[in-house]
């Protein structure tokens, strides 16, 4: 758990998220770009009033806040056996709001007929719905609403909602009629067409609406989507196809929102846990990026295929404790190397230790030159810590530290007057990517510096003989145990943004490795006399061919693991 005293910004309580519900009505309509009889999925939208307090002028799907009455009389709703009380409350709210805003009523007669246009037109949208339905012999068809997604508004928004999105076919025989008070301009539109209109400035949509449209565009027909949602409910009743509370950041001076699966999400959760828009995203090497008061990231200017945006150097500590530099970076330039100069400037030269997570050429070569710069600045020469490269290391990955780290060892930056403000890095020996690889846990703040063992945005290469798949997987298990026992909340990789949910990240990474190994196993079975090049073409068919030479290294590690080596 990160210490609140180390957060960069004063925290504030986000506005509570009010319960609401949204209904997406779908239909299959003629496809003007298809052949005779071709259809495409369309979704019903409308424009909110320009005077609305929330999302004024935006194009939306029908929906609104849950009323107390929506939690009553569920026995009067047609329902699926697995629908819970909460789901029925949200479903009833979605049906009620759809009538009030759009004049669409998801209700049937006893013989299965949908409410007619005339029956809907004769209803008073401002009056309670259920008594009017009872008078017409109608039952709300909550069983025809299928869970699609659940959105919780970003924390910095002043008016927030927690909103399930349901989908249903448009009731036969009905046409939408907006109330022309809250909603205007009923619009049937193909999702891709709506996205294009938004891109052209012809309509404005909120982030959840845009993402939903993007995902709806993948389904050619209403039934194609319903097949997926209905199958999901059979396996996991009440499960959403996706759910998210987006986080915002400044990108090139504008606010952008990110979902949980995107690479920047974890970093935003660390730097601005309450959702405030203080953090700027975008890779640069000129300035260190503060992540906490005691953690900065300075990315070397060595971006490329193998290094992503560049190798991250982490500066742990503060002006009162001094600093530990983790992974000082690649071989410096002959004179006045800018990366080392920036490390020196960011730390004020008060570097107490330099730690190399492993000996690869984008991590350790900067250690000795940085140590010399500190000494030249009149400071005590910091110790270079790490593990010496093994005999299996490649020629360009040779490294010998001043002192060897021990598994479980703690490097501490002691505060001169307050032990609670000290910073302690615990060492975890994690061979696999390299024989001498270590990870570090910042114990007081629940952070894992993962070196190259876990990356964000790419998969670690395990390159024999110095790399070993069996050891790599064992080290993953070791890191999972450390995260669970140490309540580690974030992973800080040597390449890419901060990662949240460490146990989920590690589990997904392990599953990816096992799935890839199964493909390697299948490739070996398909071509028992084949070469590694033959196997790569089969096992990595989903990877761009230009990356196959790199993929071949990990394939060889999988082959060794399969053969018990």
Secondary structure as GFF3:
##gff-version 3
##sequence-region A 1 565
A	DSSP	three_ten_helix	4	6	.	.	.	ID=ss1
A	DSSP	beta_strand	17	30	.	.	.	ID=ss2
A	DSSP	beta_strand	39	48	.	.	.	ID=ss3
A	DSSP	beta_strand	59	60	.	.	.	ID=ss4
A	DSSP	beta_strand	63	65	.	.	.	ID=ss5
A	DSSP	three_ten_helix	68	71	.	.	.	ID=ss6
A	DSSP	three_ten_helix	74	76	.	.	.	ID=ss7
A	DSSP	alpha_helix	85	102	.	.	.	ID=ss8
A	DSSP	beta_strand	107	108	.	.	.	ID=ss9
A	DSSP	alpha_helix	117	121	.	.	.	ID=ss10
A	DSSP	alpha_helix	129	136	.	.	.	ID=ss11
A	DSSP	beta_strand	139	140	.	.	.	ID=ss12
A	DSSP	three_ten_helix	142	144	.	.	.	ID=ss13
A	DSSP	beta_strand	146	152	.	.	.	ID=ss14
A	DSSP	beta_strand	160	169	.	.	.	ID=ss15
A	DSSP	beta_strand	183	189	.	.	.	ID=ss16
A	DSSP	alpha_helix	191	199	.	.	.	ID=ss17
A	DSSP	alpha_helix	207	216	.	.	.	ID=ss18
A	DSSP	alpha_helix	222	235	.	.	.	ID=ss19
A	DSSP	beta_strand	242	244	.	.	.	ID=ss20
A	DSSP	beta_strand	247	251	.	.	.	ID=ss21
A	DSSP	beta_strand	254	258	.	.	.	ID=ss22
A	DSSP	alpha_helix	265	271	.	.	.	ID=ss23
A	DSSP	beta_strand	280	281	.	.	.	ID=ss24
A	DSSP	beta_strand	289	292	.	.	.	ID=ss25
A	DSSP	beta_strand	295	299	.	.	.	ID=ss26
A	DSSP	beta_strand	312	318	.	.	.	ID=ss27
A	DSSP	beta_strand	322	326	.	.	.	ID=ss28
A	DSSP	alpha_helix	338	347	.	.	.	ID=ss29
A	DSSP	beta_strand	351	355	.	.	.	ID=ss30
A	DSSP	alpha_helix	366	376	.	.	.	ID=ss31
A	DSSP	beta_strand	383	386	.	.	.	ID=ss32
A	DSSP	three_ten_helix	395	397	.	.	.	ID=ss33
A	DSSP	beta_strand	403	404	.	.	.	ID=ss34
A	DSSP	beta_strand	410	413	.	.	.	ID=ss35
A	DSSP	three_ten_helix	419	421	.	.	.	ID=ss36
A	DSSP	beta_strand	423	429	.	.	.	ID=ss37
A	DSSP	beta_strand	438	442	.	.	.	ID=ss38
A	DSSP	three_ten_helix	443	445	.	.	.	ID=ss39
A	DSSP	beta_strand	447	451	.	.	.	ID=ss40
A	DSSP	alpha_helix	469	485	.	.	.	ID=ss41
A	DSSP	beta_strand	490	493	.	.	.	ID=ss42
A	DSSP	beta_strand	499	500	.	.	.	ID=ss43
A	DSSP	alpha_helix	502	526	.	.	.	ID=ss44
A	DSSP	alpha_helix	532	539	.	.	.	ID=ss45
A	DSSP	three_ten_helix	545	547	.	.	.	ID=ss46
A	DSSP	alpha_helix	548	562	.	.	.	ID=ss47
###
